[in-house]
Amino acid sequence: MRTGPRFPRFGAAGFRLALPLFTRFYAKRNIHRLDSDVARETLARLRDKLARGETLYLAGLGTAGSHNSGVALVRVTRDGGPELICNNEEERFSGEKHTTRFPEHALRALHRQLQAMDLTPERIDAWFASWDYPVLGATLIKTGCEEAPASFGMVSTTETPAFNMRHLDQGTRSARRIAQVLDLPAPVPIIGVPHHDNHAWFSYAASPFAQTPGPVMVCVLDGLGDMGSISLYRCDRDADGSARMERVFGNDSLFDSLGIFYAVISSTQGGWTWLSSEGRYMGATAYGNSDRATNPYYAQLKDIFVLGQNGAVQLNRTLANWHRSLFNNPYTPALTRILGAPIALKDMWNPDAVLSVDDIAHSATTQERVDKAAATQLVFEDALFHVVEHVIRTTGIDRLILTGGIGLNALGNMRMLDRFDRHFYRNALGRDARLHLWVPPTPNDAGVTIGAAFMGAYLAGAGIGAPAEHAFYCGSAPTDAEIRHALYEPDIAWTTLGDTADPTQRDALADMMAYITERDAIFAVMQGAAETGPRALGHRSILANPRNPKTRELLNAQVKFREAIRPLAPMMTREAAERWFQLSDGAADGDYNAYNYMVLTAQAKPEAHNVIPSVIHADGTGRIQIVRENADPLIHAYLKALGRRIGVEIAVNTSFNVGGPIAQTAEHAIATLRRARGLDAVLLFSAEGSVYAAWQNDGTQAGRFAGWYAAWKAKRKTR
């Protein structure tokens, strides 16, 4: 068995030689490291402005080359700290899921938002990038040298789906491109910030833990960062409100990675492309054998990681081969004997780039496939819990934030809370405590653009800011003009419904939505700014009846055109969450804030299985979302109306998309309506307050919404 690189000294030498070269290369292109004179001068200027009581505007940039490119804007004040204004994900505007392209559409959306605030792009005080690009480049050189010459093929585009080397080269011209898009007189200096620092600081600052003094551990477990794949941070806040962050561990290895392990196995066994495979594979585990003693693959697959002292997780490089050939030849013969041959990259299907739903053909779901998924999840959890247990035993900390792409494994998050309970703390530490966990709504790379801007504020001496209350920060609400332009199509029928500026009309619309849900309508809602992060949370959602046992089948087959085993998530009021699900007291901070963002599953109570069958997965869990009235008054009113009409304040909630990114604009909404053939209607709420309903005027769903709406209005008149 071999762990660690084959040629560590060659890799270290490659890093030492490459770093100064990359530093000079990027500096000439106006992209600078934090230890540069440009960064020091910029941060000094920001500190002076804050000290004078001036307001700062800081931009966070995820530029071309890595997936989830985009741009964030943060307002910073001396008294209030950083406040997120927007986080525009390029994929939402371009329609290319996990795009690695330069975020031109996101920047143009930012320009429009600045204009709405009576600001110009020149008002942005500094730009912070979501990667330390010279370190990233040097780390890639180091990693290639460590397994040379077999690893050299990984610089090709097909070998690295999360990075596009051609686009990464285009990203070196970001300073000039930003000036061109925003019509600035000169290229803007960009300061690169370490990737995991960005994940960690925003996740801490947005958490309920940051509002009270005391230590918090932040675990960043990623596919990869610019220095490694696992980083641990200790954050703390004093009674006076000042806060600090210290990086206490980094594994300095790209391939000793839980994220890459899960991505490789889920794609090469599930048959979906990387970044689209992980969530689907996690969902499939519910149908597999999750018993470590009897799962037919777990006993051998668990040797893929060596779990060592001090929480170390190392890849067994005699069993895996993806450290040398990420997708073209990721398995050794020994791993092939365990799992079977990997599905080749050319034979994978990208479910997030569907051109026509008629072309979709899902692979058969067999017990063998789901047992492999369950084994993969168990091995992943072994490694995750090994890291977390080391943190707990060595620090005694009972407040943990999990971020990085691993944070999206909602099942592992729930099982972590189950494992590190009061019984564990009493036995391990002799304390009457338990683990408290929080995961941000953007643990993936959609969050590092925010994190870069937040890090800029932190380094400039700003305070911590307010905790996150919602995730509605991507773009802006569609205007009346944009909606009407999208609606004037020959195959689309539409009507106006009212004005949500009037709370009475808003509540009436919520009741109408509940009325059609009671009749098993499946409809979409587009309101306000879209969600940032991978989960639809009520602003770009498809909603349906949780009590109808056929809802999941109908939605998966006729609306989303996806695998039959895919679960549906429940959105609910706080009261309904406690009534129907077993909420963990380890997620209770901030009034169970951890359940706001669909990053944590919960076991359904026994009586829930017959009442809300469409939102309970095969393993008895639901990836729940608690909706708060202050964050989303419309959806909260809708859920309360559902309680009156169907007896539960719960709705099916799935993202408003079909084989692509979540719909962002009114035009996207109408295009998705056409593709989602079983969708009865889409409700569009304009920035001015007007509400529109649109539906296809031909096909099986034609006229259903109009009939329901007419019946609802008639009944209201007779009251």
Beta strands, then each sheet from edge to edge (+ up, - down):
strand 1: 31-32
strand 2: 56-62
strand 3: 70-77
strand 4: 81-89
strand 5: 126-129
strand 6: 190-192
strand 7: 216-221
strand 8: 230-237
strand 9: 243-250
strand 10: 305-307
strand 11: 313-315
strand 12: 399-403
strand 13: 436-438
strand 14: 472-474
strand 15: 492-499
strand 16: 523-526
strand 17: 530-531
strand 18: 540-544
strand 19: 569-572
strand 20: 581-582
strand 21: 601-604
strand 22: 621-623
strand 23: 625-626
strand 24: 650-655
strand 25: 681-685
strand 26: 690-696
sheet 1: 1+ 6+ 5+ 2+ 3- 4+
sheet 2: 9+ 8- 7+ 12+ 13+
sheet 3: 10+ 11-
sheet 4: 14+ 17-
sheet 5: 15+ 26- 25+ 16+ 18- 24+ 19- 23-
sheet 6: 20+ 21- 22+
end
